[in-house]
Amino acid sequence: MKNKKPAIALSVNPDSTPILYTDEIHMSTNDYGVVMDIVQKMGDPNQGRVVARVGMSRDHAIAFTQELGKLLLITEKKKGQKLN
């Protein structure tokens, strides 16, 4: 991100804020933003349950993908693997 803000201390209660695993992410976008439906697959291969929905501006989505890409590259290099 261009204007990095100082890191903030995050407080997470694991009892009320579980990690939601995703098998799929369905995304939609328009001129103003992006919405991601975070999905867990159910027993039937054609069924899924939306466990979370995340919306953000287009600018935030671009910054998110850039930062996620950097993080993945760093961690893959530490493991000695190459990303395709």
MMTF fields as JSON, N, C-alpha, C and O atoms, coordinates in Angstrom:
{
  "mmtfVersion": "1.0.0",
  "mmtfProducer": "UNKNOWN",
  "numBonds": 335,
  "numAtoms": 336,
  "numGroups": 84,
  "numChains": 1,
  "numModels": 1,
  "chainsPerModel": [1],
  "groupsPerChain": [84],
  "chainIdList": ["A"],
  "bondAtomList": [4, 2, 8, 6, 12, 10, 16, 14, 20, 18, 24, 22, 28, 26, 32, 30, 36, 34, 40, 38, 44, 42, 48, 46, 52, 50, 56, 54, 60, 58, 64, 62, 68, 66, 72, 70, 76, 74, 80, 78, 84, 82, 88, 86, 92, 90, 96, 94, 100, 98, 104, 102, 108, 106, 112, 110, 116, 114, 120, 118, 124, 122, 128, 126, 132, 130, 136, 134, 140, 138, 144, 142, 148, 146, 152, 150, 156, 154, 160, 158, 164, 162, 168, 166, 172, 170, 176, 174, 180, 178, 184, 182, 188, 186, 192, 190, 196, 194, 200, 198, 204, 202, 208, 206, 212, 210, 216, 214, 220, 218, 224, 222, 228, 226, 232, 230, 236, 234, 240, 238, 244, 242, 248, 246, 252, 250, 256, 254, 260, 258, 264, 262, 268, 266, 272, 270, 276, 274, 280, 278, 284, 282, 288, 286, 292, 290, 296, 294, 300, 298, 304, 302, 308, 306, 312, 310, 316, 314, 320, 318, 324, 322, 328, 326, 332, 330],
  "bondOrderList": [1, 1, 1, 1, 1, 1, 1, 1, 1, 1, 1, 1, 1, 1, 1, 1, 1, 1, 1, 1, 1, 1, 1, 1, 1, 1, 1, 1, 1, 1, 1, 1, 1, 1, 1, 1, 1, 1, 1, 1, 1, 1, 1, 1, 1, 1, 1, 1, 1, 1, 1, 1, 1, 1, 1, 1, 1, 1, 1, 1, 1, 1, 1, 1, 1, 1, 1, 1, 1, 1, 1, 1, 1, 1, 1, 1, 1, 1, 1, 1, 1, 1, 1],
  "groupList": [{"groupName": "MET", "atomNameList": ["N", "CA", "C", "O"], "elementList": ["N", "C", "C", "O"], "formalChargeList": [0, 0, 0, 0], "bondAtomList": [1, 0, 2, 1, 3, 2], "bondOrderList": [1, 1, 2], "singleLetterCode": "M", "chemCompType": "L-PEPTIDE LINKING"}, {"groupName": "LYS", "atomNameList": ["N", "CA", "C", "O"], "elementList": ["N", "C", "C", "O"], "formalChargeList": [0, 0, 0, 0], "bondAtomList": [1, 0, 2, 1, 3, 2], "bondOrderList": [1, 1, 2], "singleLetterCode": "K", "chemCompType": "L-PEPTIDE LINKING"}, {"groupName": "ASN", "atomNameList": ["N", "CA", "C", "O"], "elementList": ["N", "C", "C", "O"], "formalChargeList": [0, 0, 0, 0], "bondAtomList": [1, 0, 2, 1, 3, 2], "bondOrderList": [1, 1, 2], "singleLetterCode": "N", "chemCompType": "L-PEPTIDE LINKING"}, {"groupName": "PRO", "atomNameList": ["N", "CA", "C", "O"], "elementList": ["N", "C", "C", "O"], "formalChargeList": [0, 0, 0, 0], "bondAtomList": [1, 0, 2, 1, 3, 2], "bondOrderList": [1, 1, 2], "singleLetterCode": "P", "chemCompType": "L-PEPTIDE LINKING"}, {"groupName": "ALA", "atomNameList": ["N", "CA", "C", "O"], "elementList": ["N", "C", "C", "O"], "formalChargeList": [0, 0, 0, 0], "bondAtomList": [1, 0, 2, 1, 3, 2], "bondOrderList": [1, 1, 2], "singleLetterCode": "A", "chemCompType": "L-PEPTIDE LINKING"}, {"groupName": "ILE", "atomNameList": ["N", "CA", "C", "O"], "elementList": ["N", "C", "C", "O"], "formalChargeList": [0, 0, 0, 0], "bondAtomList": [1, 0, 2, 1, 3, 2], "bondOrderList": [1, 1, 2], "singleLetterCode": "I", "chemCompType": "L-PEPTIDE LINKING"}, {"groupName": "LEU", "atomNameList": ["N", "CA", "C", "O"], "elementList": ["N", "C", "C", "O"], "formalChargeList": [0, 0, 0, 0], "bondAtomList": [1, 0, 2, 1, 3, 2], "bondOrderList": [1, 1, 2], "singleLetterCode": "L", "chemCompType": "L-PEPTIDE LINKING"}, {"groupName": "SER", "atomNameList": ["N", "CA", "C", "O"], "elementList": ["N", "C", "C", "O"], "formalChargeList": [0, 0, 0, 0], "bondAtomList": [1, 0, 2, 1, 3, 2], "bondOrderList": [1, 1, 2], "singleLetterCode": "S", "chemCompType": "L-PEPTIDE LINKING"}, {"groupName": "VAL", "atomNameList": ["N", "CA", "C", "O"], "elementList": ["N", "C", "C", "O"], "formalChargeList": [0, 0, 0, 0], "bondAtomList": [1, 0, 2, 1, 3, 2], "bondOrderList": [1, 1, 2], "singleLetterCode": "V", "chemCompType": "L-PEPTIDE LINKING"}, {"groupName": "ASP", "atomNameList": ["N", "CA", "C", "O"], "elementList": ["N", "C", "C", "O"], "formalChargeList": [0, 0, 0, 0], "bondAtomList": [1, 0, 2, 1, 3, 2], "bondOrderList": [1, 1, 2], "singleLetterCode": "D", "chemCompType": "L-PEPTIDE LINKING"}, {"groupName": "THR", "atomNameList": ["N", "CA", "C", "O"], "elementList": ["N", "C", "C", "O"], "formalChargeList": [0, 0, 0, 0], "bondAtomList": [1, 0, 2, 1, 3, 2], "bondOrderList": [1, 1, 2], "singleLetterCode": "T", "chemCompType": "L-PEPTIDE LINKING"}, {"groupName": "TYR", "atomNameList": ["N", "CA", "C", "O"], "elementList": ["N", "C", "C", "O"], "formalChargeList": [0, 0, 0, 0], "bondAtomList": [1, 0, 2, 1, 3, 2], "bondOrderList": [1, 1, 2], "singleLetterCode": "Y", "chemCompType": "L-PEPTIDE LINKING"}, {"groupName": "GLU", "atomNameList": ["N", "CA", "C", "O"], "elementList": ["N", "C", "C", "O"], "formalChargeList": [0, 0, 0, 0], "bondAtomList": [1, 0, 2, 1, 3, 2], "bondOrderList": [1, 1, 2], "singleLetterCode": "E", "chemCompType": "L-PEPTIDE LINKING"}, {"groupName": "HIS", "atomNameList": ["N", "CA", "C", "O"], "elementList": ["N", "C", "C", "O"], "formalChargeList": [0, 0, 0, 0], "bondAtomList": [1, 0, 2, 1, 3, 2], "bondOrderList": [1, 1, 2], "singleLetterCode": "H", "chemCompType": "L-PEPTIDE LINKING"}, {"groupName": "GLY", "atomNameList": ["N", "CA", "C", "O"], "elementList": ["N", "C", "C", "O"], "formalChargeList": [0, 0, 0, 0], "bondAtomList": [1, 0, 2, 1, 3, 2], "bondOrderList": [1, 1, 2], "singleLetterCode": "G", "chemCompType": "PEPTIDE LINKING"}, {"groupName": "GLN", "atomNameList": ["N", "CA", "C", "O"], "elementList": ["N", "C", "C", "O"], "formalChargeList": [0, 0, 0, 0], "bondAtomList": [1, 0, 2, 1, 3, 2], "bondOrderList": [1, 1, 2], "singleLetterCode": "Q", "chemCompType": "L-PEPTIDE LINKING"}, {"groupName": "ARG", "atomNameList": ["N", "CA", "C", "O"], "elementList": ["N", "C", "C", "O"], "formalChargeList": [0, 0, 0, 0], "bondAtomList": [1, 0, 2, 1, 3, 2], "bondOrderList": [1, 1, 2], "singleLetterCode": "R", "chemCompType": "L-PEPTIDE LINKING"}, {"groupName": "PHE", "atomNameList": ["N", "CA", "C", "O"], "elementList": ["N", "C", "C", "O"], "formalChargeList": [0, 0, 0, 0], "bondAtomList": [1, 0, 2, 1, 3, 2], "bondOrderList": [1, 1, 2], "singleLetterCode": "F", "chemCompType": "L-PEPTIDE LINKING"}],
  "groupTypeList": [0, 1, 2, 1, 1, 3, 4, 5, 4, 6, 7, 8, 2, 3, 9, 7, 10, 3, 5, 6, 11, 10, 9, 12, 5, 13, 0, 7, 10, 2, 9, 11, 14, 8, 8, 0, 9, 5, 8, 15, 1, 0, 14, 9, 3, 2, 15, 14, 16, 8, 8, 4, 16, 8, 14, 0, 7, 16, 9, 13, 4, 5, 4, 17, 10, 15, 12, 6, 14, 1, 6, 6, 6, 5, 10, 12, 1, 1, 1, 14, 15, 1, 6, 2],
  "groupIdList": [1, 2, 3, 4, 5, 6, 7, 8, 9, 10, 11, 12, 13, 14, 15, 16, 17, 18, 19, 20, 21, 22, 23, 24, 25, 26, 27, 28, 29, 30, 31, 32, 33, 34, 35, 36, 37, 38, 39, 40, 41, 42, 43, 44, 45, 46, 47, 48, 49, 50, 51, 52, 53, 54, 55, 56, 57, 58, 59, 60, 61, 62, 63, 64, 65, 66, 67, 68, 69, 70, 71, 72, 73, 74, 75, 76, 77, 78, 79, 80, 81, 82, 83, 84],
  "secStructList": [7, 7, 1, 7, 7, 7, 7, 7, 7, 7, 7, 7, 7, 6, 6, 6, 1, 7, 7, 7, 7, 7, 1, 3, 3, 3, 3, 3, 3, 7, 1, 1, 3, 3, 3, 3, 3, 3, 3, 3, 3, 7, 1, 1, 6, 6, 7, 3, 3, 3, 3, 3, 3, 3, 3, 3, 3, 2, 2, 2, 2, 2, 2, 2, 2, 2, 2, 2, 2, 2, 2, 2, 2, 2, 2, 2, 2, 2, 2, 6, 7, 7, 7, 7],
  "xCoordList": [0.834, 0.0, 0.88, 1.981, 0.385, 1.184, 1.437, 2.588, 0.377, 0.509, 0.363, -0.736, 1.463, 1.407, 1.119, 1.753, 0.152, -0.194, 0.58, 0.968, 0.81, 1.473, 0.639, -0.59, 1.311, 0.603, -0.256, 0.139, -1.435, -2.3, -2.323, -2.183, -2.499, -2.581, -3.99, -4.97, -4.093, -5.387, -5.69, -4.812, -6.919, -7.366, -8.44, -9.456, -8.236, -9.18, -9.589, -8.739, -10.886, -11.413, -11.725, -12.675, -10.942, -11.155, -12.504, -12.968, -13.145, -14.455, -15.563, -16.529, -15.418, -16.46, -16.029, -16.841, -14.767, -14.26, -13.488, -12.258, -14.205, -13.512, -12.895, -13.281, -11.943, -11.399, -12.383, -12.711, -12.851, -13.791, -13.029, -12.494, -12.981, -12.274, -13.111, -14.338, -12.44, -13.146, -12.629, -11.424, -13.561, -13.236, -13.354, -12.707, -14.19, -14.457, -14.716, -15.154, -14.444, -14.819, -15.515, -14.955, -16.738, -17.485, -17.412, -17.706, -17.019, -16.822, -17.706, -17.962, -18.168, -18.881, -18.325, -17.841, -18.402, -17.838, -18.69, -19.413, -18.585, -19.201, -18.247, -17.099, -18.706, -17.828, -17.363, -16.382, -18.048, -17.754, -17.026, -16.318, -17.188, -16.576, -16.645, -17.048, -16.234, -16.15, -16.848, -16.713, -17.588, -18.171, -17.68, -17.751, -17.174, -16.716, -17.603, -17.76, -18.18, -18.923, -17.968, -17.509, -17.673, -16.748, -17.58, -18.508, -17.249, -18.1, -17.367, -16.196, -18.092, -17.633, -18.49, -19.716, -17.849, -18.607, -19.323, -18.841, -20.481, -21.288, -21.076, -20.222, -21.833, -21.694, -21.864, -21.071, -22.883, -23.135, -22.147, -22.014, -21.454, -20.453, -21.005, -20.251, -22.317, -22.924, -23.547, -24.292, -23.256, -23.82, -22.71, -21.649, -22.976, -22.038, -22.804, -23.958, -22.152, -22.765, -21.913, -20.709, -22.518, -21.803, -21.599, -22.566, -20.331, -20.013, -19.662, -19.667, -19.358, -19.057, -19.173, -18.982, -19.491, -19.496, -18.615, -18.728, -17.741, -16.822, -16.955, -16.849, -17.187, -17.271, -16.199, -15.845, -15.689, -14.673, -14.677, -15.214, -14.068, -13.956, -13.0, -12.216, -13.084, -12.171, -10.721, -9.844, -10.462, -9.099, -8.597, -7.447, -9.455, -9.061, -8.815, -7.877, -9.643, -9.459, -8.124, -7.448, -7.748, -6.458, -5.312, -4.375, -5.384, -4.339, -4.291, -3.208, -5.459, -5.528, -4.805, -4.007, -5.08, -4.452, -2.941, -2.181, -2.504, -1.066, -0.39, 0.657, -0.986, -0.406, -0.453, 0.499, -1.543, -1.627, -0.572, 0.067, -0.383, 0.653, 2.037, 2.82, 2.348, 3.652, 3.836, 4.894, 2.799, 2.871, 3.081, 3.885, 2.359, 2.523, 3.925, 4.517, 4.463, 5.825, 6.846, 7.746, 6.706, 7.639, 7.586, 8.626, 6.385, 6.267, 6.682, 7.231, 6.435, 6.864, 8.385, 8.979, 9.018, 10.482, 11.085, 12.104, 10.452, 10.927, 10.84, 11.682, 9.819, 9.657, 10.518, 10.646, 11.1, 11.939, 11.14, 11.643, 9.903, 9.06, 8.837, 8.998, 8.463, 8.155, 6.664, 5.968, 6.169, 4.767, 4.68, 5.548, 3.645, 3.458, 2.893, 2.666],
  "yCoordList": [-1.177, 0.0, 1.241, 1.241, 2.274, 3.49, 4.156, 4.366, 4.486, 5.178, 4.176, 3.973, 3.548, 2.554, 3.238, 4.23, 2.692, 3.194, 2.376, 1.243, 2.931, 2.144, 0.913, 0.954, -0.176, -1.404, -1.158, -0.444, -1.76, -1.636, -2.966, -4.026, -2.908, -4.124, -4.689, -3.993, -5.936, -6.578, -7.464, -8.159, -7.433, -8.298, -9.211, -8.729, -10.523, -11.478, -12.466, -13.088, -12.607, -13.597, -14.853, -14.844, -15.943, -17.135, -17.803, -18.567, -17.527, -18.113, -17.459, -18.117, -16.174, -15.478, -15.106, -14.61, -15.339, -15.027, -16.227, -16.209, -17.274, -18.467, -18.229, -17.305, -19.066, -19.056, -19.827, -20.976, -19.206, -19.844, -20.349, -19.559, -21.658, -22.254, -22.116, -22.201, -21.904, -21.776, -22.782, -22.997, -23.386, -24.244, -23.464, -23.784, -22.438, -21.642, -20.199, -19.914, -19.304, -17.9, -17.476, -17.593, -16.983, -16.471, -14.956, -14.364, -14.328, -12.886, -12.2, -12.728, -11.012, -10.161, -8.752, -8.372, -7.998, -6.653, -5.711, -6.137, -4.452, -3.409, -2.217, -2.344, -1.073, 0.101, 0.607, 1.348, 0.222, 0.779, -0.165, 0.289, -1.472, -2.362, -3.83, -4.208, -4.643, -6.09, -6.732, -6.263, -7.797, -8.601, -10.029, -10.593, -10.613, -12.0, -12.818, -12.481, -13.888, -14.844, -15.985, -16.697, -16.154, -17.174, -18.442, -18.427, -19.534, -20.722, -21.95, -22.174, -22.746, -24.073, -25.076, -24.959, -26.065, -27.1, -27.984, -28.215, -28.472, -29.359, -30.793, -31.026, -31.745, -33.147, -33.386, -34.105, -32.797, -32.915, -32.011, -30.837, -32.541, -31.715, -30.424, -29.487, -30.374, -29.184, -28.26, -27.349, -28.479, -27.633, -26.942, -27.514, -25.719, -24.962, -24.056, -23.707, -23.68, -22.79, -21.538, -21.628, -20.37, -19.107, -18.895, -18.784, -18.838, -18.652, -17.202, -16.8, -16.42, -14.998, -14.285, -14.875, -12.999, -12.138, -10.948, -10.348, -10.61, -9.492, -8.553, -8.968, -7.295, -6.29, -5.232, -4.909, -4.697, -3.643, -2.826, -3.245, -1.65, -0.792, -1.437, -2.323, -0.976, -1.486, -1.182, -2.026, 0.031, 0.39, -0.538, -0.977, -0.837, -1.733, -3.139, -3.809, -3.594, -4.922, -5.017, -6.043, -3.976, -3.967, -4.027, -4.808, -3.205, -3.214, -4.568, -5.07, -5.17, -6.482, -7.535, -8.308, -7.569, -8.582, -8.366, -9.333, -7.113, -6.842, -7.317, -7.962, -7.0, -7.397, -8.909, -9.494, -9.547, -11.008, -11.652, -12.621, -11.132, -11.659, -11.55, -12.497, -10.408, -10.23, -11.227, -11.843, -11.384, -12.307, -13.745, -14.476, -14.148, -15.504, -15.713, -16.771, -14.735, -14.858, -15.007, -15.843, -14.205, -14.269, -15.645, -16.253, -16.135, -17.415, -18.58, -19.559, -18.503, -19.572, -19.598, -20.675, -18.44, -18.377, -19.001, -19.688, -18.758, -19.332, -20.852, -21.542, -21.369, -22.821, -23.39, -24.609, -22.537, -22.988, -23.512, -24.322, -23.063, -23.499, -22.353, -21.182, -22.717, -21.702, -21.621, -22.636, -20.4, -20.232, -20.294, -19.771, -20.926, -21.008, -19.723, -19.597],
  "zCoordList": [0.0, 0.0, 0.0, 0.549, -0.611, -0.74, 0.606, 0.988, 1.321, 2.599, 3.726, 4.242, 4.111, 5.183, 6.498, 6.858, 7.208, 8.526, 9.54, 9.256, 10.715, 11.745, 12.081, 12.029, 12.425, 12.779, 14.01, 14.932, 14.006, 15.172, 15.91, 15.299, 17.206, 18.005, 17.859, 18.124, 17.441, 17.269, 18.465, 18.976, 18.899, 19.983, 19.42, 18.921, 19.488, 18.931, 20.013, 20.65, 20.216, 21.142, 20.323, 19.54, 20.486, 19.666, 19.903, 19.057, 21.048, 21.319, 20.494, 20.107, 20.231, 19.484, 18.065, 17.283, 17.729, 16.395, 15.855, 15.822, 15.43, 14.942, 13.566, 12.85, 13.214, 11.857, 10.988, 11.286, 9.924, 9.014, 7.802, 7.024, 7.643, 6.514, 5.255, 5.3, 4.131, 2.864, 1.848, 1.714, 1.142, 0.0, -1.301, -2.298, -1.271, -2.469, -2.075, -0.96, -2.99, -2.826, -4.113, -5.203, -3.973, -5.107, -5.033, -3.994, -6.138, -6.13, -7.154, -8.237, -6.79, -7.733, -7.58, -6.514, -8.647, -8.622, -9.472, -10.373, -9.166, -9.99, -9.995, -9.572, -10.466, -10.555, -9.198, -9.123, -8.124, -6.812, -5.869, -4.971, -6.057, -5.089, -5.459, -6.559, -4.494, -4.649, -3.453, -2.323, -3.706, -2.638, -2.816, -3.908, -1.71, -1.729, -0.802, 0.371, -1.327, -0.519, -0.19, -1.083, 1.094, 1.57, 1.814, 2.622, 1.119, 1.078, 1.604, 1.3, 2.406, 2.804, 2.048, 2.027, 1.424, 0.722, 1.727, 2.836, 1.315, 2.158, 1.662, 0.807, 2.182, 1.794, 0.311, -0.295, -0.28, -1.711, -2.448, -2.102, -3.459, -4.171, -4.769, -5.028, -4.987, -5.588, -4.556, -4.916, -3.28, -2.235, -1.464, -1.213, -1.101, -0.285, 0.656, 0.406, 1.734, 2.723, 2.819, 3.058, 2.639, 2.796, 4.295, 5.049, 4.725, 6.142, 6.462, 7.626, 5.431, 5.631, 4.289, 3.226, 4.375, 3.188, 3.507, 4.576, 2.582, 2.784, 1.593, 0.439, 1.891, 0.847, 1.058, 2.192, -0.038, 0.043, -1.235, -2.261, -1.153, -2.331, -3.339, -2.998, -4.563, -5.6, -5.232, -5.417, -4.706, -4.3, -3.201, -3.232, -2.234, -1.15, -1.689, -1.256, -2.627, -3.215, -3.954, -3.879, -4.653, -5.361, -4.356, -4.524, -3.314, -2.28, -1.584, -1.285, -1.32, -0.678, -1.516, -0.986, -2.825, -3.675, -3.763, -3.812, -3.783, -3.813, -2.525, -2.571, -1.393, -0.105, 0.09, 0.607, -0.316, -0.226, -1.111, -0.704, -2.307, -3.204, -2.59, -2.659, -1.991, -1.332, -0.2, -0.072, 0.625, 1.757, 1.292, 1.87, 0.251, -0.272, -0.833, -0.622, -1.538, -2.063, -0.94, -1.02, 0.094, 1.232, 1.886, 2.144, 2.155, 2.855, 1.971, 2.474, 0.668, -0.232, -0.34, -0.405, -0.36, -0.413, 0.854, 0.787, 2.002, 3.252, 3.221, 3.796, 2.548, 2.447, 1.319, 1.197, 0.505, -0.602, -1.778, -2.556, -1.919, -3.025, -3.986, -3.642, -5.197, -6.204, -6.405, -6.386, -6.6, -6.984, -8.493, -9.191, -8.999, -10.457, -10.985, -12.189]
}
